[in-house]
Structures are given as C-alpha cells and as structure tokens.
C-alpha cells in the first residue's frame, strides 16, 4: 500500500512543482492518501474478482462434469437393462445367442467394457471373451466383496451400481448388477444375473474430470463411504460438495480450490497498479476540465441534437428500467416516417431535417405529459405510453396519425405533409417479455402496417387509373 502512495505523491508534486505551496501540499497529501487507498482497494477487488470468477468457472465445470457422468452411467445402464430383459424372458436363448445379444449392447454403449452372464451367481458367459477369459467360472460367493453387491441387486430386484471393484481379469471398473428373476413377481425365482462392466476411467476422462484445473476433486460412494477418486483430505477441506445420482444409488463429488498466485496473476497485479496510478495522476491534472466536460456531456448525452427529443440511449435506458426495475406495464409505439428518402432526394437533406423536426414537435404534442417520445435514429421514432389501456391503443395511434399528418411542414415555398406507419407492442409486467422481444414485436407490427398502407395506396392508384 505504501508504494502506490509514494508514487502518487511524487508524481503529483513533480507535475505541479511550479505551483507548489503549503495549501497545495496539503491537498496533494490528502489526494495521494485517498487515491492510494482507492488504488489498493481497486487492485484487491479486481484480483479477488478474478479469483472469484475462476472459482465460479470451476463450479460450472464441476457441475457439467457431474451431469456428464450421470448421463453416461444412466444411458449405458439402461441400454444394458434391455439385455437383462432378454435373459429374463428366455435364459436358454440368451446363452445360446450370447455373442449376438451381448454384442448389440456393446455397439450402442459408450463405456461398457464387457458383459458377463452368471446363472446361479457363477459367470458362464463373457462378451467379448478375448481378454476376459479369467472371468469365466468366477463364483461370486467366493468373492465376498463382489457377492455383497450381487446380493444388494437381488434384494433391490433392480439394477445396482457397484464399485469400483478389482476385476479378476485385471484392472478396476464399476459394475452394473442386473438380477434375473424367471417370474417378475416371485423373488424366489432368482436365476442369476447380468454384470455390465463400465470403464469408469474412460468415463471420467471424457467427462472432463482429469482436465479440471484449479481444484482438487475427490469422489466417494455415498453408501459405502469408499473413496475411489482423489483423496479423503479433499472432502475434509472441500469448498463445495455435490451428489452424483446413480440408478438406486449415489456418489458424492467434492472439490477444493487450489488457485494460487500464478505468474499471470502477478503480471495482472502490476498492470492494474500501473493503470490505476496513471489514471489517478491524469485525473489529478485534469480534474477541473473533466468536471466541466462531464456536466456538458451529461446534458447532451441523452438528447437528439436535431429534434431535441430524447435519443436512442435515453429510450433504451428507460425501457430497461421499465422492464427490469419498475416492472411497469406500458405500450411501445414504433413510428416510421413513410417515403422519407423521397423527401431527401427531391427537396434535399435540409428539407428532410426540417420535416423530422416538425414531426418530432407534433409527436410531442400528440401524447400525454407522462408519455415519452424519442428519436431512435434516421426517420424512426418511438413513443412509450405509460399506464395506457390496451383497448385504447388503436384510438391513440389514430389520434397521433391524424395530429401529425394533418399539419404540413412549411419548407421554402413547399408544404410537406408527413405520413406515418405506426406499429405497437404491449408489455405486461405480470407476464413479462424481454426488451428485445417487445421492440421486435413493435417493429414487425410497424412493417405490417407499412406494407398494408402500400397495398392500399396501390389499390387506390389502380382504381383511379
């Protein structure tokens, strides 16, 4: 904190050394102190925001990873459920046609490594057989850690996700256990089961878990409390914990932030200090000029120079407040000046400017004091009718058209009669739309009115002809 203060003081003193006196010294010291505190606070805030954004990004990515894991397991599990159904309907046929039946599952599943069939809880068939020969003849009753999960699925009479478990053929995997009952209502008709081995390492990799930077991740089985990814310490120091839903079960994912002061953050810190100090010094030297310019800019920022109406910036700001902060119902009119290009081409741009100013004046006089008329640019205007009843909209539009179109704009020796196309859109705070939707509705309605008017004029001209 002291370095920014020192830099500010020296910079300010050197900048105004010819005018240096006691009062200026007091002002400089006070300004340097306040500005130094502001610089340090701004710097800390920006760095904290960067770290916070990174943490929020990690949260979003972790949630996405969780969703991908859930979706993949549910997808492959329920694809395998059809295989279990085939076995339950006709075990003899399933065993006789095992390669064909199981092969179709593997072609559709994304992470299934192999499938096993175990009548009376002894594996008799595996697909694919190559690389999994060691599993043939495995009696689950001789493997208590696996038999427990077989019994769990049998008691549930539904699929159960087990593991990760050590495979007899090598490696680890999670296993979806499907119990097979010859009678859907008689649990004593237990025949055996189908085991679907899922490559969870590949699943975690493709879900993006291995590439998640800035956090330590750990996953445990919520039921058994077995930690099978990451460390137990991550759970003890977790910044957030989310569940991973499984068919008839759940895992828990924990994340601990590991964001540190990287070289990029240090460079950002120096850059922020440099920008803030430069800004303070410039502000100190130009504060008077800036203030006068600010007052002038504030006055002109929301006013259209030609018509003196509120401009587009003012209109958008007002509409955003009405739709988000005040939640006030209103009617938006989109007003377009017909054949304005023709006026410019025939009489010149000065005539066009005069017509725009004339129309703006008539529009302002045609609405209530509580309503707002603004120029959006070119020959486009809008009117915001606040607290207008929907049933009165058409009569208001007709009144505005009559008021504007009945008065000609005097230009030199010519009289220019304006013609308007007015579209509208209703905004109801009880069933709100976005501002873009409201403006688009009014714009489309205006073009509908303009097109209809052209057709009517064309019909009249053809009748006259």
C-alpha positions in Angstrom: 0.0 0.0 0.0 2.9 2.4 0.8 4.4 2.2 -2.7 1.3 3.4 -4.5 1.0 6.3 -2.1 4.7 7.3 -2.6 4.4 7.1 -6.4 1.3 9.2 -6.3 2.8 11.9 -4.1 6.0 12.2 -6.1 4.1 12.2 -9.4 1.7 14.9 -8.3 4.4 17.1 -6.8 6.6 16.9 -9.9 3.5 17.7 -12.1 2.8 20.9 -10.2 6.2 21.8 -8.8 5.9 25.4 -10.1 2.7 25.9 -8.2 3.9 24.1 -5.0 2.8 25.8 -1.8 1.5 24.9 1.6 -2.1 24.5 0.6 -1.2 22.6 -2.5 1.0 20.3 -0.4 -1.9 19.7 2.0 -4.2 19.0 -1.0 -1.6 16.7 -2.6 -1.1 14.8 0.6 -4.8 14.3 1.1 -5.4 13.4 -2.5 -2.4 11.0 -2.5 -3.8 9.3 0.6 -7.3 8.9 -0.7 -6.2 8.0 -4.1 -3.6 5.5 -2.7 -6.3 3.8 -0.7 -8.6 3.7 -3.7 -5.8 2.2 -5.9 -5.1 -0.5 -3.3 -8.8 -1.2 -2.8 -9.4 -1.3 -6.6 -6.4 -3.6 -7.1 -7.5 -6.0 -4.4 -11.1 -6.0 -5.7 -10.0 -6.8 -9.2 -7.7 -9.6 -8.1 -10.4 -11.0 -5.8 -12.9 -10.8 -8.7 -10.5 -12.7 -11.0 -10.1 -15.4 -8.4 -13.9 -15.5 -7.7 -14.6 -15.8 -11.5 -12.1 -18.7 -11.7 -13.8 -20.4 -8.7 -17.3 -19.9 -10.3 -15.9 -21.3 -13.6 -14.7 -24.3 -11.7 -18.1 -24.7 -10.1 -19.7 -24.6 -13.5 -17.3 -27.1 -14.9 -17.7 -29.4 -12.0 -21.5 -29.3 -12.3 -21.1 -30.1 -16.0 -18.8 -33.0 -15.3 -21.3 -34.4 -12.8 -24.1 -34.1 -15.3 -22.0 -35.9 -18.0 -21.1 -38.7 -15.5 -24.7 -39.1 -14.5 -25.9 -39.1 -18.1 -23.3 -41.6 -19.3 -24.0 -44.1 -16.5 -27.8 -43.9 -16.9 -27.5 -44.2 -20.6 -25.3 -47.3 -20.6 -27.1 -48.8 -17.6 -30.5 -48.6 -19.3 -29.1 -49.9 -22.6 -27.9 -52.9 -20.6 -31.4 -53.2 -19.0 -32.7 -54.5 -22.3 -30.1 -57.2 -22.3 -31.2 -58.3 -18.8 -34.8 -58.3 -20.0 -33.9 -60.7 -22.9 -32.2 -63.0 -20.4 -35.1 -62.9 -18.0 -37.6 -63.8 -20.8 -35.6 -66.7 -22.2 -32.3 -67.6 -20.5 -31.6 -70.6 -22.7 -32.0 -68.5 -25.9 -29.8 -65.7 -24.4 -27.0 -68.2 -23.5 -27.2 -69.8 -27.0 -27.1 -66.5 -28.8 -24.9 -64.7 -26.2 -22.4 -63.2 -28.7 -25.1 -61.7 -30.8 -27.2 -60.4 -27.9 -24.4 -59.0 -25.9 -22.6 -57.7 -29.0 -25.5 -55.4 -29.8 -25.3 -53.8 -26.4 -21.6 -53.0 -26.8 -22.1 -51.4 -30.2 -24.6 -48.9 -28.6 -23.0 -48.3 -25.2 -20.2 -45.8 -24.9 -18.3 -47.0 -21.8 -19.2 -50.7 -21.4 -16.0 -52.8 -21.3 -17.6 -56.2 -21.2 -20.7 -58.1 -20.2 -21.0 -61.2 -18.1 -23.8 -63.7 -17.6 -23.9 -65.6 -14.3 -26.5 -68.2 -13.8 -26.7 -69.2 -10.1 -24.1 -66.4 -9.5 -21.3 -68.2 -11.4 -20.0 -66.4 -14.6 -20.6 -68.7 -17.5 -20.5 -66.3 -20.5 -18.5 -63.1 -21.1 -18.5 -60.8 -24.1 -16.1 -60.1 -25.6 -14.3 -63.2 -24.4 -10.8 -62.1 -25.5 -9.0 -60.6 -22.6 -11.7 -61.6 -20.2 -11.1 -65.4 -20.1 -10.1 -65.2 -16.4 -13.7 -64.2 -15.5 -15.2 -67.5 -16.8 -16.1 -69.7 -13.9 -15.9 -67.0 -11.3 -18.2 -67.9 -8.4 -19.3 -64.6 -6.8 -19.9 -66.4 -3.5 -16.1 -67.0 -3.3 -15.5 -63.2 -3.6 -17.3 -61.6 -0.6 -16.6 -58.0 -1.7 -18.4 -58.7 -5.1 -21.0 -61.1 -3.7 -22.2 -58.3 -1.4 -23.1 -56.2 -4.4 -24.8 -59.2 -6.1 -27.0 -59.7 -3.1 -27.7 -56.0 -3.0 -29.0 -56.1 -6.5 -31.0 -59.2 -5.8 -32.6 -57.6 -2.7 -33.4 -54.5 -4.7 -34.8 -56.6 -7.6 -33.3 -53.9 -9.7 -30.0 -52.6 -11.1 -27.3 -51.7 -8.6 -24.1 -49.8 -9.4 -21.1 -51.5 -7.6 -17.6 -50.4 -7.3 -15.1 -49.6 -8.4 -14.1 -53.2 -7.9 -11.0 -55.2 -8.7 -11.6 -57.4 -11.7 -10.2 -61.0 -11.9 -9.0 -60.3 -15.4 -7.1 -57.2 -14.2 -7.9 -53.6 -13.6 -10.7 -51.8 -11.9 -14.2 -50.9 -13.1 -17.7 -50.1 -11.9 -20.2 -52.8 -12.5 -23.9 -52.6 -13.1 -25.5 -55.6 -11.5 -28.8 -56.8 -13.0 -30.7 -59.6 -11.1 -32.6 -62.0 -13.2 -35.9 -63.5 -12.0 -37.8 -66.0 -14.0 -41.0 -64.6 -12.5 -41.4 -60.8 -12.2 -43.5 -61.1 -9.1 -41.7 -64.0 -7.3 -38.3 -63.2 -5.8 -37.7 -66.9 -5.1 -37.4 -67.5 -8.8 -34.0 -65.9 -8.8 -32.0 -67.3 -11.8 -28.7 -65.4 -11.6 -27.6 -62.1 -13.0 -26.0 -59.9 -15.7 -22.9 -57.9 -14.9 -22.1 -54.9 -17.1 -18.5 -53.7 -16.6 -18.2 -50.0 -17.2 -14.8 -48.3 -17.8 -15.1 -45.5 -15.3 -11.6 -44.2 -16.1 -12.5 -43.5 -19.7 -15.8 -42.1 -18.5 -14.1 -39.7 -16.1 -11.6 -38.7 -18.8 -14.2 -37.9 -21.4 -16.4 -36.1 -18.9 -13.5 -33.6 -18.4 -12.7 -34.6 -14.8 -9.0 -35.1 -15.5 -8.6 -31.8 -17.2 -10.3 -29.7 -14.5 -7.6 -27.2 -13.4 -7.6 -25.1 -10.3 -9.2 -27.6 -8.0 -8.6 -31.0 -6.4 -11.5 -33.4 -7.0 -12.5 -36.4 -5.0 -15.4 -38.9 -5.4 -16.7 -41.4 -2.9 -19.5 -43.9 -2.8 -22.1 -42.3 -0.5 -23.4 -45.7 0.7 -20.1 -47.5 1.4 -18.0 -44.3 2.0 -15.3 -45.8 -0.2 -13.0 -43.1 -1.8 -12.2 -44.2 -5.3 -11.0 -40.9 -6.9 -9.0 -38.3 -5.2 -8.1 -38.1 -1.5 -10.0 -38.1 1.7 -8.5 -34.8 2.6 -10.3 -33.1 -0.3 -13.6 -34.0 1.4 -12.4 -32.6 4.7 -11.4 -29.3 3.1 -14.0 -29.2 0.4 -15.2 -25.8 -0.9 -18.3 -27.4 -2.4 -19.9 -30.8 -2.5 -22.4 -32.1 -5.0 -24.2 -35.5 -5.3 -23.9 -37.7 -8.4 -27.1 -39.6 -8.8 -27.0 -43.2 -9.9 -29.6 -45.9 -10.6 -30.6 -46.9 -7.0 -27.5 -45.2 -5.5 -25.4 -42.1 -5.2 -21.8 -40.9 -5.3 -20.6 -37.7 -3.8 -18.2 -35.3 -5.6 -16.1 -32.8 -3.6 -13.9 -30.0 -4.9 -11.2 -28.0 -3.1 -9.9 -24.8 -4.8 -6.2 -24.8 -5.5 -6.0 -21.4 -7.2 -2.6 -19.8 -6.3 -0.7 -16.7 -7.3 0.3 -17.7 -10.8 2.7 -15.6 -12.9 -0.3 -14.4 -14.9 -2.0 -13.1 -11.7 1.2 -11.3 -10.6 1.5 -9.7 -14.1 -2.1 -8.7 -13.8 -1.4 -7.2 -10.4 1.4 -5.0 -11.7 -0.7 -4.0 -14.7 -3.7 -3.0 -12.5 -1.4 -0.9 -10.3 0.1 0.9 -13.3 -3.3 1.6 -14.9 -4.8 2.9 -11.6 -1.9 5.1 -10.7 -1.8 6.6 -14.2 -5.5 7.2 -14.1 -5.2 9.0 -10.7 -2.4 11.2 -11.9 -4.3 12.1 -15.1 -7.4 12.8 -13.0 -5.4 15.0 -10.7 -4.1 17.1 -13.5 -7.4 17.4 -15.4 -10.0 17.3 -12.7 -11.4 20.8 -13.4 -11.6 20.2 -17.2 -13.1 16.8 -16.7 -15.8 18.1 -14.4 -16.9 20.8 -16.8 -16.9 18.3 -19.7 -18.9 15.9 -17.6 -21.6 18.4 -16.9 -21.8 19.3 -20.6 -21.8 15.7 -21.7 -24.4 14.7 -19.1 -26.7 17.3 -20.6 -26.2 16.3 -24.2 -25.8 12.5 -23.8 -29.5 11.7 -23.8 -30.8 14.3 -26.3 -31.1 14.2 -30.0 -29.4 17.3 -31.5 -31.8 17.8 -34.4 -35.2 17.3 -32.8 -34.3 18.0 -29.1 -36.2 14.8 -28.3 -34.7 12.1 -26.1 -32.3 10.0 -28.1 -31.9 6.2 -28.5 -29.7 5.9 -25.5 -32.3 7.5 -23.2 -35.1 5.4 -24.7 -33.2 2.1 -24.2 -32.3 3.1 -20.7 -35.9 4.0 -19.9 -37.3 0.8 -21.4 -34.8 -1.3 -19.5 -35.8 0.3 -16.2 -39.5 -0.2 -17.0 -39.0 -3.9 -17.9 -36.5 -4.8 -15.1 -36.6 -2.4 -12.2 -40.0 -0.8 -12.1 -41.9 -3.7 -13.7 -44.4 -1.3 -15.1 -46.9 -2.1 -17.9 -46.7 0.1 -21.0 -47.4 0.3 -24.7 -44.5 0.8 -27.1 -45.2 2.5 -30.4 -42.7 2.1 -33.3 -43.2 5.1 -35.6 -41.7 5.3 -39.0 -41.9 8.3 -41.4 -43.1 7.0 -44.8 -41.2 7.9 -48.0 -38.6 10.0 -46.1 -35.9 9.0 -48.6 -38.0 10.5 -51.4 -38.2 13.8 -49.5 -34.4 13.9 -49.2 -34.0 13.0 -52.9 -36.5 15.5 -54.2 -36.1 18.5 -51.8 -32.7 17.9 -50.2 -31.5 16.9 -46.8 -32.3 20.3 -45.2 -35.9 19.7 -46.1 -35.7 16.3 -44.6 -34.2 17.7 -41.4 -37.0 20.3 -41.2 -39.6 17.6 -41.7 -38.1 15.5 -38.9 -38.1 18.4 -36.5 -41.7 19.1 -37.5 -42.8 15.5 -36.9 -40.9 15.4 -33.6 -42.8 18.5 -32.4 -46.2 17.2 -33.5 -45.5 13.8 -31.8 -44.5 15.5 -28.6 -47.8 17.5 -28.7 -49.9 14.4 -29.5 -49.1 12.4 -26.4 -49.7 12.9 -22.7 -47.2 14.6 -20.4 -46.4 11.2 -18.8 -45.6 9.6 -22.1 -42.2 9.7 -23.7 -41.4 10.3 -27.4 -37.8 9.6 -28.6 -35.9 9.6 -31.8 -34.2 6.3 -32.4 -32.3 7.4 -35.5 -32.9 8.4 -39.1 -36.7 8.6 -39.6 -37.6 6.3 -36.7 -39.3 7.4 -33.5 -40.8 5.5 -30.6 -43.4 6.5 -28.1 -43.8 4.9 -24.7 -47.4 5.1 -23.5 -47.3 4.5 -19.7 -50.3 3.1 -18.0 -52.2 3.1 -21.3 -55.1 0.6 -21.5 -54.8 -1.9 -24.3 -58.3 -1.2 -25.6 -57.3 2.4 -26.2 -54.2 1.7 -28.3 -55.8 1.9 -31.7 -57.6 5.1 -30.9 -54.4 6.6 -29.6 -52.5 5.6 -32.7 -55.2 7.1 -34.9 -55.2 10.3 -32.9 -51.4 10.6 -33.3 -51.5 9.9 -37.1 -54.3 12.5 -37.5 -52.5 15.1 -35.4 -49.1 14.6 -37.3 -50.4 14.1 -40.8 -52.9 16.9 -40.8 -50.3 19.6 -40.3 -47.9 20.3 -43.2 -44.3 21.3 -42.8 -43.5 24.5 -44.5 -40.3 24.3 -46.4 -39.4 27.4 -48.5 -42.4 27.5 -50.9 -43.4 23.9 -50.4 -45.7 22.2 -48.0 -44.5 18.8 -46.9 -47.2 16.5 -45.5 -45.8 13.7 -43.3 -47.1 10.2 -43.5 -46.6 7.7 -40.6 -46.6 3.9 -40.2 -47.1 3.0 -36.5 -46.7 -0.4 -35.0 -47.2 -1.3 -31.4 -46.4 -3.8 -28.7 -47.9 -4.3 -25.3 -45.7 -5.0 -22.2 -47.5 -6.6 -19.3 -45.4 -6.8 -16.1 -47.5 -9.8 -14.9 -46.4 -11.8 -17.9 -43.2 -10.0 -18.9 -41.2 -10.4 -22.1 -37.6 -9.3 -22.7 -36.9 -5.8 -24.0 -35.7 -7.3 -27.3 -38.9 -9.2 -27.8 -41.1 -6.1 -27.1 -39.1 -4.0 -29.5 -39.1 -6.7 -32.2 -42.9 -7.1 -31.9 -43.4 -3.4 -32.3 -41.0 -3.3 -35.3 -42.7 -6.2 -37.0 -46.1 -4.6 -36.4 -44.9 -1.4 -37.9 -43.7 -3.1 -41.1 -47.0 -4.9 -41.3 -48.8 -1.5 -41.1 -46.4 0.0 -43.7 -46.9 -2.9 -46.1 -50.7 -2.7 -45.7 -50.5 1.0 -46.4 -48.5 0.5 -49.6 -51.1 -2.0 -50.8 -54.0 0.3 -50.0 -52.3 3.1 -51.9 -51.5 0.8 -54.8 -55.2 -0.3 -55.0 -56.4 3.3 -54.9 -54.0 4.3 -57.7 -55.1 1.4 -59.8 -58.8 2.4 -59.3 -58.0 5.9 -60.2 -56.1 4.7 -63.3 
